[in-house]
Amino acid sequence: MTKKIKTETKKESHTEGVCKDRDCIIHGRLKARGRIFEGIVKRKFPRRIMIELERMIYVKKYERYAKSRTKIHARVSTCMEKEINLGDLVSVQECRPLSKIIHFVVVKKIKSGEEKK
């Protein structure tokens, strides 16, 4: 009987959300360090999202401020992939380069897109 109980607890721990992604910030070996940004998810790809940040830049010539947008590609771990959708406000943090364009990883979801409307 003890063997059955042990196998059931192993199955439960696997369904609790433990992912086997080595580039996961929570369950894997990836270390996040550096700058943290918050942005809205504009595009979603398999294992990657693109967020857009709006910021104000001072233009010295005209002595005015201008709006500027920056696009950042960030890696989404498999345990967070289902909960992040288009229009969500997420927090990303800098990490080591994961590919040519991916240098950030998703840390957490702040707001969903439906709440913002």
C-alpha positions in Angstrom: 0.0 0.0 0.0 2.8 2.4 0.7 4.0 2.1 -2.9 0.7 3.3 -4.2 0.7 6.3 -2.0 4.2 7.3 -3.1 3.4 7.1 -6.8 0.3 9.2 -6.3 2.3 11.9 -4.6 4.8 11.9 -7.4 2.0 12.4 -10.0 0.5 15.2 -7.9 3.8 17.0 -7.7 4.2 16.8 -11.5 0.8 18.3 -12.2 1.4 21.2 -9.7 3.2 23.1 -12.5 6.8 22.0 -12.2 8.2 22.4 -15.7 11.3 20.7 -17.1 12.4 23.8 -19.0 16.1 24.5 -18.3 15.6 28.2 -19.3 12.9 28.7 -16.7 13.6 31.4 -14.2 11.6 29.5 -11.4 12.3 25.8 -12.0 15.4 25.9 -14.3 19.0 27.1 -14.1 18.5 30.5 -15.7 19.6 33.5 -13.6 18.0 36.9 -14.2 20.1 40.0 -13.4 20.1 43.6 -14.6 17.3 45.9 -15.6 13.6 45.2 -15.1 10.9 46.6 -17.5 7.1 46.5 -17.6 5.3 46.4 -21.0 2.3 45.3 -22.9 2.4 42.1 -24.8 1.9 43.0 -28.5 2.9 39.6 -30.2 3.1 36.1 -29.0 5.3 33.4 -30.5 6.1 29.8 -29.4 8.2 30.3 -26.2 8.7 34.0 -26.9 6.7 37.3 -26.6 7.3 40.8 -27.9 6.5 43.6 -25.5 6.3 47.3 -26.3 7.5 50.1 -24.0 6.5 53.7 -24.4 8.9 56.4 -23.1 9.6 60.1 -23.4 12.8 61.3 -25.0 14.0 64.9 -24.7 14.9 66.4 -28.2 17.5 69.0 -27.5 17.2 70.8 -30.8 13.5 71.6 -30.4 13.5 71.7 -26.5 10.6 69.4 -26.4 9.8 65.8 -25.4 8.9 63.2 -28.0 7.2 59.8 -27.4 9.3 56.8 -28.4 8.5 53.1 -28.5 10.9 50.2 -27.8 10.3 46.6 -28.7 11.8 43.9 -26.5 11.7 40.1 -27.1 11.5 38.0 -24.0 11.5 34.2 -23.3 8.4 32.7 -21.8 8.9 29.5 -19.8 6.6 26.6 -20.4 5.0 26.9 -17.0 3.9 30.5 -17.7 3.1 30.1 -21.4 -0.7 29.4 -21.0 -1.4 32.3 -18.7 0.2 35.1 -20.7 -1.9 36.4 -23.6 -2.0 39.5 -26.0 -2.6 42.8 -24.2 -1.3 41.6 -20.8 1.0 43.8 -18.7 4.1 41.7 -17.9 7.4 42.3 -16.1 10.6 41.2 -17.8 14.1 41.1 -16.5 17.5 41.0 -18.2 19.4 37.7 -18.4 22.2 36.2 -20.5 21.7 36.1 -24.3 19.4 33.2 -25.1 19.4 33.8 -28.9 20.2 36.5 -31.4 17.3 38.7 -30.3 16.3 37.3 -26.9 18.1 38.9 -23.9 15.2 39.1 -21.4 13.0 36.6 -19.6 9.4 37.0 -18.3 9.3 37.3 -14.5 5.6 37.7 -13.8 2.3 38.8 -15.1 1.0 42.0 -13.6 -2.4 42.6 -15.2 -4.4 40.7 -17.8 -5.7 42.5 -20.9 -9.3 42.3 -19.9 -8.8 44.1 -16.6 -7.1 47.1 -18.3 -10.2 47.9 -20.6 
